[in-house]
Amino acid sequence: MIPRRGLEEIGLSFLDVICCGFGAIILLLMIVKTVEPILLEEPVVNLEGLVTEKRDSLNEIIGRTRILTRQLSDEERQLARDLAELARLERDLNDILARYHATSEQAEFQTNQRLRLARAKQSLTEEMERLLGLDFVRSTIDSEYIIFVIDTSGSMRQWAWPIVQRKVQETLQIYPRVKGIQVMNDMGDYMFPQFAGRWIPDSERRRRDIVRLLATWSAQSNSSPVEGIRAAITTFYATDRKISIYVFGDDFSGRSIEDVVDTVDQLNRIAEDGSRRVRIHAVGFPVVVGAPSGNRFAALMRELTYRNNGTFVALPRLE
C-alpha cells in the first residue's frame, strides 16, 4: 500500500506556480513598455493655456481689423476728395482750352484783318502818291503838346494799373516827337512836381522816366477826372498851341455831367476856324462796369470827347 502525500507539499507547489505566473506577467509588461505613463490632468492644463493664447490672438486680430477698417474709410474719403479735385481741374482745363481756342481764333481773325488793312493802306498810299505826287507827306500828328490825366484811385491801381502803363506807352508811341508833355492825376496833381505849371521837354530819357515812375505813382484821388481836366485846360490853354488831353479812368463821382460839359466848353473856347485848341481823348477801363459811377464816367467821356474833337475808347476787358 502506497502512502499518501501530505497536504503541506501540495500547497507549496501551487504557490510556486502562482508566483511564476505573476513574475512572467510582470516581465512581459516590462518588455512591451515604451513611454512613461501619461497623467490625465496635464493635457487639461495645456488646453486651457492654448485656448487663452488663441483668444488673445483673436482679440489682437479683431483690433487690427478695426484699425485697418478705419484706415480704409479714411483712404476712401481721401480718394473721393481727390476724385472731386480731379474733376474740378478737368473742368478748369476744359475752360482754359476753350478760351485758348477762342483766343486763337480771335487772334487769327485779327491777324487776317491786319493783313487786309495793311494791303488796303498800301493800295491807298500808292494811289495817293499817284494822285498827289511822290513829294506828298501826310501828317498824322493832331497835337504838338500832350497831357495825361490819369485816375490814381485804389480801384484803378489795384485792377487796371498794368494796362494803364501799357496804354501810356502806346499813346507816346503815336507821337514820335512833341514840343511838350505833362502828366497829372485826376485831382490835378503833377507826377513831376518840379515841372508844375510848365511843360516837360520831350526826350527819350524823359519818356522812360514817365513810364518808370508810373509803375509806383500813388496820389490822392476822388475817382473823378473833372479837376484834372479843368487844371490842364486852365494852366496850359493857349491860342497858338495844339494840345491833346488823354483821360484814363474808370469812375465819375461828380454830381452833374451837364455842369462838367458846360464848364469845359467855357474853358476850351472854339477858335475862329470852328475847332477847339484842346482835343480831349479818353480811355475807359472796365473796373466798375455796370456800376452807376462807371456808367456815368462813360457817358461823361463820350460827351466830352465828342464836343472837343476827341475819341472815347471803352476797353472791353482788362487784358
C-alpha positions in Angstrom: 0.0 0.0 0.0 1.4 3.4 -1.3 1.4 6.1 1.3 -0.3 9.5 0.5 1.4 12.8 0.2 0.9 15.4 2.8 -1.3 18.4 2.2 1.5 20.8 3.0 3.6 19.8 0.0 0.7 20.4 -2.4 0.1 23.9 -1.1 3.7 25.0 -1.6 3.8 23.8 -5.2 0.6 25.7 -6.0 2.1 28.9 -4.6 5.3 28.4 -6.7 3.2 28.1 -9.8 1.2 31.2 -9.0 4.4 33.3 -8.3 6.0 32.1 -11.5 2.9 33.2 -13.4 2.8 36.7 -11.8 6.5 37.0 -12.5 6.0 36.2 -16.1 3.3 38.8 -16.5 5.4 41.5 -14.9 8.3 40.6 -17.2 6.1 40.8 -20.2 4.8 44.3 -19.1 8.4 45.5 -18.6 9.3 44.3 -22.2 6.4 46.0 -24.0 6.6 49.3 -22.1 7.8 52.2 -24.4 6.7 55.5 -22.8 6.2 56.9 -19.4 2.7 56.9 -18.1 0.7 60.0 -19.1 -1.0 62.0 -16.5 -4.6 63.0 -17.2 -4.5 66.4 -15.5 -1.6 67.9 -17.6 -3.5 67.9 -21.0 -6.3 69.8 -19.4 -3.9 72.5 -18.2 -2.2 72.7 -21.6 -5.5 73.0 -23.4 -6.6 75.9 -21.2 -3.4 77.8 -21.9 -3.8 77.2 -25.7 -7.4 78.5 -25.5 -6.2 81.6 -23.7 -3.4 82.1 -26.3 -5.9 81.7 -29.2 -8.3 84.1 -27.5 -5.6 86.7 -27.2 -4.6 86.2 -30.8 -8.2 86.6 -31.9 -8.6 89.8 -29.9 -5.4 91.2 -31.5 -6.7 90.3 -35.0 -10.0 92.0 -34.2 -8.2 95.1 -33.1 -6.0 95.2 -36.2 -9.1 94.7 -38.3 -10.8 97.7 -36.8 -7.7 99.8 -37.3 -7.5 98.7 -40.9 -11.2 99.4 -41.4 -10.8 103.0 -40.1 -7.7 103.4 -42.4 -9.7 102.1 -45.3 -12.5 104.5 -44.6 -10.0 107.4 -44.4 -8.4 106.3 -47.7 -11.9 106.1 -49.3 -12.8 109.6 -48.2 -9.4 110.9 -49.4 -10.0 109.2 -52.7 -13.4 110.8 -53.0 -11.8 114.2 -52.4 -9.1 113.5 -54.9 -11.6 112.5 -57.5 -13.6 115.6 -56.9 -10.5 117.8 -57.2 -9.5 115.9 -60.3 -13.0 116.6 -61.8 -12.7 120.3 -60.9 -9.2 120.5 -62.5 -10.6 118.8 -65.6 -13.4 121.4 -65.8 -10.9 124.2 -65.4 -8.7 122.7 -68.1 -11.6 122.4 -70.5 -12.5 126.1 -69.8 -8.8 127.1 -70.4 -8.7 125.1 -73.6 -12.0 126.6 -74.7 -10.7 130.1 -74.0 -7.4 129.3 -75.7 -9.2 128.1 -78.9 -11.4 131.2 -78.8 -8.4 133.4 -78.3 -6.5 131.6 -81.1 -9.5 132.1 -83.4 -9.8 135.7 -82.5 -6.0 136.2 -82.9 -6.2 134.6 -86.3 -9.1 136.8 -87.3 -7.3 139.9 -86.1 -4.2 138.9 -88.0 -6.2 138.5 -91.1 -7.8 141.8 -90.5 -4.4 143.5 -90.0 -3.1 141.9 -93.2 -6.2 143.1 -95.1 -5.8 146.6 -93.6 -2.1 146.7 -94.4 -2.9 145.8 -98.0 -5.6 148.4 -98.1 -3.2 151.1 -96.7 -0.6 150.1 -99.2 -3.0 150.4 -102.0 -4.2 153.7 -100.6 -0.7 155.0 -100.3 0.2 154.1 -103.8 -3.0 155.7 -105.1 -2.2 158.9 -103.1 1.3 159.0 -104.5 -0.1 158.6 -107.9 -2.6 161.4 -107.5 -0.6 163.8 -105.2 2.9 163.1 -106.2 5.9 161.4 -104.6 6.7 164.5 -102.5 3.4 164.4 -100.7 3.8 163.8 -96.9 0.7 163.2 -94.7 0.8 164.5 -91.2 -0.8 162.1 -88.6 0.0 164.3 -85.6 -3.0 166.2 -84.4 -1.2 168.0 -81.5 2.1 169.4 -80.5 1.6 169.0 -76.8 0.1 166.1 -74.9 -1.3 165.9 -71.3 -2.1 162.7 -69.5 -4.9 163.0 -66.8 -4.8 159.6 -65.0 -7.1 158.3 -62.3 -4.9 157.2 -59.4 -7.8 155.8 -57.2 -7.5 152.5 -55.4 -9.7 150.6 -57.9 -7.5 151.7 -60.8 -4.2 150.9 -59.1 -5.5 147.5 -57.9 -7.1 146.2 -61.0 -6.0 148.3 -64.1 -2.6 149.7 -63.4 -0.5 147.4 -65.7 -2.9 148.2 -68.5 -2.7 151.9 -67.8 1.1 151.7 -68.1 0.8 149.9 -71.4 -1.7 152.4 -72.8 0.5 155.3 -71.8 3.4 153.7 -73.7 1.2 153.1 -76.7 0.0 156.7 -76.7 3.5 158.1 -76.5 4.4 155.9 -79.5 1.7 157.7 -81.5 3.6 160.9 -81.1 7.3 160.4 -82.1 8.2 164.0 -81.2 6.2 166.7 -79.5 7.1 170.1 -78.0 6.0 169.3 -74.5 4.5 166.6 -72.3 2.7 166.7 -68.9 1.4 164.0 -66.6 -1.3 164.8 -63.9 -3.7 162.7 -61.9 -7.5 163.2 -61.8 -7.1 165.8 -59.0 -4.6 167.9 -61.0 -1.5 166.8 -59.0 1.7 166.6 -61.1 3.8 163.4 -61.5 6.8 165.7 -61.6 6.4 168.5 -59.1 9.5 170.3 -60.4 7.6 170.8 -63.7 4.3 172.0 -62.1 2.7 174.6 -64.3 5.1 174.2 -67.2 5.8 171.7 -70.0 8.2 168.8 -69.6 10.7 168.8 -72.5 10.2 165.8 -74.8 13.1 163.3 -74.9 13.6 159.5 -74.9 15.0 159.7 -71.4 12.0 161.7 -70.1 9.6 159.3 -71.7 11.4 156.4 -70.0 11.1 158.3 -66.7 7.4 158.7 -67.2 6.8 155.0 -67.7 9.1 154.0 -64.9 7.6 156.4 -62.3 4.1 155.5 -63.4 4.6 152.0 -62.0 4.9 153.3 -58.4 3.0 156.6 -58.7 0.3 156.9 -56.0 -1.5 160.2 -55.4 -4.7 161.1 -53.6 -7.8 160.7 -55.8 -11.5 161.2 -55.6 -12.3 159.0 -58.6 -13.4 161.9 -60.8 -11.4 163.3 -63.8 -13.1 166.7 -63.6 -10.4 168.5 -61.5 -7.6 167.2 -63.6 -9.2 168.2 -66.9 -10.0 171.7 -65.6 -6.5 172.2 -64.3 -4.9 171.0 -67.5 -7.0 173.4 -69.7 -6.7 176.3 -67.3 -3.0 176.0 -67.0 -1.9 175.1 -70.5 -4.5 176.5 -72.8 -3.1 178.9 -75.5 -4.4 180.0 -78.8 -1.1 179.2 -80.5 -0.9 175.6 -79.2 -2.4 172.4 -80.4 -2.9 170.3 -77.2 -4.4 166.8 -76.7 -5.5 165.6 -73.3 -5.7 161.9 -72.7 -8.0 160.9 -69.8 -7.5 157.5 -68.3 -10.2 156.4 -65.7 -13.0 154.1 -64.6 -15.2 156.3 -62.4 -17.1 159.6 -62.1 -18.1 160.6 -58.6 -19.4 164.1 -59.5 -22.9 165.2 -59.3 -23.7 166.6 -62.7 -22.4 165.6 -66.1 -24.0 168.6 -67.7 -22.2 171.0 -65.4 -18.8 169.5 -66.3 -19.5 169.7 -70.0 -20.6 173.3 -69.8 -17.5 174.2 -67.7 -15.2 172.6 -70.3 -17.0 174.4 -73.1 -16.2 177.7 -71.4 -12.6 176.8 -70.7 -11.8 175.2 -74.1 -13.1 178.0 -76.3 -13.9 177.5 -80.0 -11.3 179.0 -82.4 -12.1 181.1 -85.5 -12.0 178.0 -87.7 -14.6 176.3 -85.6 -12.3 173.9 -83.9 -11.1 173.7 -80.3 -7.5 174.3 -79.4 -7.6 171.4 -76.8 -8.6 168.0 -78.0 -9.9 165.6 -75.3 -9.5 161.8 -75.7 -10.4 159.3 -73.1 -9.9 155.6 -72.3 -12.4 153.8 -70.0 -11.1 150.9 -68.0 -13.7 148.2 -67.1 -13.1 148.1 -63.4 -16.6 149.2 -62.2 -18.6 148.0 -65.3 -22.3 148.1 -64.6 -22.0 150.3 -61.5 -23.7 153.7 -61.7 -20.4 155.6 -61.4 -18.8 153.6 -64.1 -21.8 154.2 -66.5 -21.7 157.9 -65.7 -17.9 158.0 -66.4 -18.6 156.5 -69.9 -21.5 159.0 -70.5 -19.3 161.9 -69.5 -16.3 160.9 -71.6 -18.5 160.2 -74.7 -19.9 163.7 -74.5 -16.6 165.5 -73.7 -14.7 163.7 -76.5 -17.5 164.4 -78.9 -17.6 168.1 -78.2 -13.9 168.5 -78.0 -12.8 166.7 -81.3 -11.6 163.6 -79.5 -12.2 159.9 -79.3 -13.5 157.8 -76.4 -12.4 154.2 -76.2 -14.0 151.8 -73.8 -11.8 148.8 -73.2 -13.8 145.5 -73.2 -11.7 143.7 -70.7 -8.6 144.2 -68.5 -6.1 142.3 -70.6 
